[in-house]
Amino acid sequence: MANRHLSRSIVLQTLFEWDFMNESDNTEVQNPREILVRNIDEFAPDLKNDPFVFALIENILVKQKVIDEIIEKAAPEWPIQKISVVDRNIIRIGLTELLFGDDLQVPPKVAINESIELAKTFGGENSSKFVNGVLGAVYKEMGEPRKEEKSKSREKDNKEVDITTLPVENYGGALIYTKNAPIDEESNSKEQIMFALVHDVFGYWTLSKGSVKADEDVQAGTIREIKDETGLDITIKEKLGENQYVANHPEKGKILKKVTYFLAESDYKELELQTSGGLDEARWFRISEIANLRFYNDIVPLVTSALEIISKK
């Protein structure tokens, strides 16, 4: 059986792209079924013959109007367009499986738990609570069917993973700063230090990073990847820290991704973001603008540390 969690992730990615384009007046909206096929080809070729992934998105598209009405009733203080694109599509997936799916294949509790996991992975800080609240409210209205059943597959998935046994992929990233930023004539700002950040399709500003080759020094790999992704030639100054997390690969299964982050300096130049998975923008920010940006929780300490280092120089 194909990995259904991966299937749901691909469906979420597809719905996000389709929904995001719907909100953009200047974008030609592509058929979501075509987007799904493209995403499967690029990110999960093993799902090409998986009926689950195609049935799920078809059910969502057919039932979308009804599903959105249910969302508005379950969360009346949140009009559908005010809910983030990620959160509302996670809820659409959850409600489709909860209300219109085969509960012998996907029990109600599994449908809710899977949506919560998607929210933890792709949503914001409070997404999982919000998704749980909406789906939980609908589940109670349904009379909590099969409430006493436990999912053996979920219990198995929740067992702690021994990361020492997993294959490792190394990545290098950097928070890039420049000391020769141009003066902002509109605000009359004389701040000369700016930071280069990249923006992902889920609405977060983050640090440019890339994969380090097996026979490559981490710093050398980071310099190469930053150049490829942003067009900047950087000089690494010092190490900021390390993050690691377990990820699911469609072919390799669970892998441990280790990311080493550095503080790096560059001359100021216009950023040249290359077309790459998950990123849609790259910009320079002055220090005074950093506090208002939306970061992932594990990136915040790195940015804070970098600001402290820069302020002492």
N, C-alpha and C positions, 0 to 999 in steps of 0.2 A: 504494500500500500504506500502510495506517495505520502510525503510529509505534509500533513494538512496545515500545520502551523505555517510552513513555508508558503503553502497555497494561499492562506489568508493574508500573509504579508504581501504577496504579489498582487492580490486583489486590492488591498489597501493602497499600494503604490499606484495602481492603475486608476482607482477612483480619485485619489488625490490629484493626479495629473489632469484627469478629465474635469473634475470639479474646479480646480484652480484655473484652467483655461476658460471655463464657463464664466468665471468672474472677471476675466480680462476682456475688455471691449475690443482690443486690437489684436486678439489672437484667434486664429481659425481653429475651431473646436474639432478635434478628431474623434472618430467613432471609438467609444470605450472598448469595444471588442477588439478593434485593431490595436489599440494601446496595450491590451492584455497580451495579445499574441507577440507583440514586439518585446514586452517586458519578460515574457517567458523565454523567448529566444535568447535574450541578453543575460538574464539573471538566473533562470531556473529551467534549463532545457529538459530536465527529467520530467517536467510537468506537462510536456506537449501532449501526452496521451492520457492525462489525468482528467476524468469526467467531473471530479469534485470541483476543481477550480473554475471550470467553464460553467457548470450548473450554478455555482454560488454567485458569480457576477451577473448571470442572466436573471436569476431570481431577484437580485437587488435592483436591477434596472427595471424589471417589470413591476415590482412592488414599491418603487421609490416614493411615489406620491403618498401612498398609504403609510409607509414607514415614517416619512417626514412629519405627517400629521400626528402619528403616535409619539414621536420625539417631542413635538411642541406641547402635547398634552402631558407627557411625563416630566417635562422641564419647562413649565409655562413662563418662568422668568428669563428663559433663554430662547429668543426667536432663532429659527434654524440658521439664518445667515449670520447671526452673532456668535454662533459656536465655531470654533476653529475648524479649518478644513480637515485637519487630521482627526480631531475628535468626532465630528459628525459622521465621517465615513467609517470610523471604527464602530460607532453605534449602529450605523446602517448594516454593517456586517453582522454584528451581534443580534440585532432584532430580526434580521432575515433568517438566521439560523434558529433563533428562539421561537419565532412565530410561524415560519413557513417551511422550516427544514424537517427532515426525518429525525425524530428524537430517538429512534433506535440506533441511528448512525452517530448522531451528535446529541447526547442528552443535554437538557437545559443548562445544568450547572457547568458542563464543559463549554457550551457556547458562551456563557458569561465569563468564565475563567480565561478563555482564549482571547476574548476582547480586552479584558483587563491586562493581559500580558502584552497585547499589541500597544495598549496605551502606555504601559511602562517603558516599552522599547522606543516608540515613535512619538509619543505625546509630550506634553509639558509636565511641569512639576505636579499639578493637580489633576492631570488627565485621567489617571486610573480611578481616582475617587469619583470624578464626575461620571465616567462611563459606568462604573459600578452602581452609582446612584440611579441613573436612568434605567439601566437594564434590570436592576433589582426591583425598582418600582413596577415595571411592566411584569416581571416574573411574579410578584405578589398579586397583581391584578389577575393573572392567569390562574391563581390558586396554588402556586408553587408545585407544579407537577413533578413527580419523581424526586421529591425533596430528599428522601432518605438514601438515595443511591449515591455511591461513591465511584468515581472514575478511576479504574485501575491504571489506565494509561497516564492520567494526570499524577497519580501517586508515584508512578515510576519516573515521570519527567521531573518531579520535584525532589528526587533524591539528589543529594549533594554530588557534584561532579568532581572527580579527582583530577585537578588540572595538571598534575605532574605527568599524567599519562597521555595528554592531548598533544597533537602536533602543533608547533608554534609558528606563527607568522609575525615578523618584525616590521614595525612601521616607524617612521620618523616624522616629527612635525615641529613647527616653530611659530612662536609669536614674534613677528617681524616689526621692528621699529626703524624710524629714520630720524635723523637730527636736523635735516635741512628741508623741512616741510615749507611750502609757500605760505605767505601771509594771507589770511582770509579777509579780503577787503570788505565784504558785506558785514561781518561781525567785528571787524577790526581786531581779530584775534592775532596775537603775536606768538602763540604757541608754536615752537619749532619742532616739537616731537609729535610724531603721529605713528599709529599702529595699523598694519595691514591685516585685515580679517576677511574670511570668506563666509558666505551665507548659504545654508542648505535649503532644500525644498520643503523642509518641515518647519521653517521659520526661525532657525537659530543661527546666530553668528558664532563662528568657531575658528580654529586654527588650521591653516593649510598643512596637509600631511600627505604622505604617500608610502608605498611599500618599499622596503629595503631588500635588495637582492641577497640571496643566501651567502654569497662570497664577498659582500660589500660592507665596509665600515658604516656604522649607523650615521655618523655625521656626514660622510660623503654621500650616502644615500639620501639623507634629508636635503642637502644642498641641491642635489640633482632633481628630486621630486618637487621642491619649492619652485625651482626654475621652470620646470615643465608646467606646473599648475598656475603660476601667477606671472611668470616672466621676469621675476626678480632674481638678481644675483646677491646672495646673502653671505654674511660672515657670521659664523656661530660664535657667540660670546660666552655662554655658559648653559649648563643643564638646568631646566626648570623642574623636571619631575618625570614620573612614569605612570601610565595607566595601563591596565590590562583587563580584558573581558573575554568571556566565552561567546563564540558566535557559531551559527549553524551554516555550514557550507552545503550547497545542494549535492555535491559529489563527495566531498571529504568528510561530511558529518560535522561533529563538534570540533572546533579548533580554538586555540588560545591566541588571541591577538594582543601583542605587546607593543605599546606606543611610547617612544621616548620623545619628550618635548624639550626644545631648546629656546633660549632667547637669542635672537639673531638680528643683525643690523644690515640695512640696505640703503643705498642712495634712493632719494625720492624719484619715482617715475610712475606713469600711469600703469595701473595693473592690467594684465592681459589674461583674464581667466580663460583657461582652456575648457572645452566641452568635456565634462567628466561626470560620472555618476553622482547625482545627488546635490550638486552645487549649481546655484543660479546667479550669483553675484559676488564681486570682490570689491572692497572699498578701503580707503584710508580713513582713520578716525583720530581726532585729537583726544588727548587724555580726558578733557572735560566732557566728551561725548560717551566715553566707555560705560559709565555707570547706568546709562539708560538702555543699554543693549540687552537682548535676550540671549543668555548663554546656557549651555548644558551644565548641570551641577558639577561634573568632574573637571570642567574647563575653568570655572570661576577661581579656584585656588591658584591655578597657573597664571591667570591674568593678574590676580592680586599680587602674587609674588613678583611678577615682572614689573608691575607699577612701583613696588617698593624698591626694587633694584635700580630702576631708572631714576627714581626721585633722589637716590643717594649719590648719583653720578654728577 
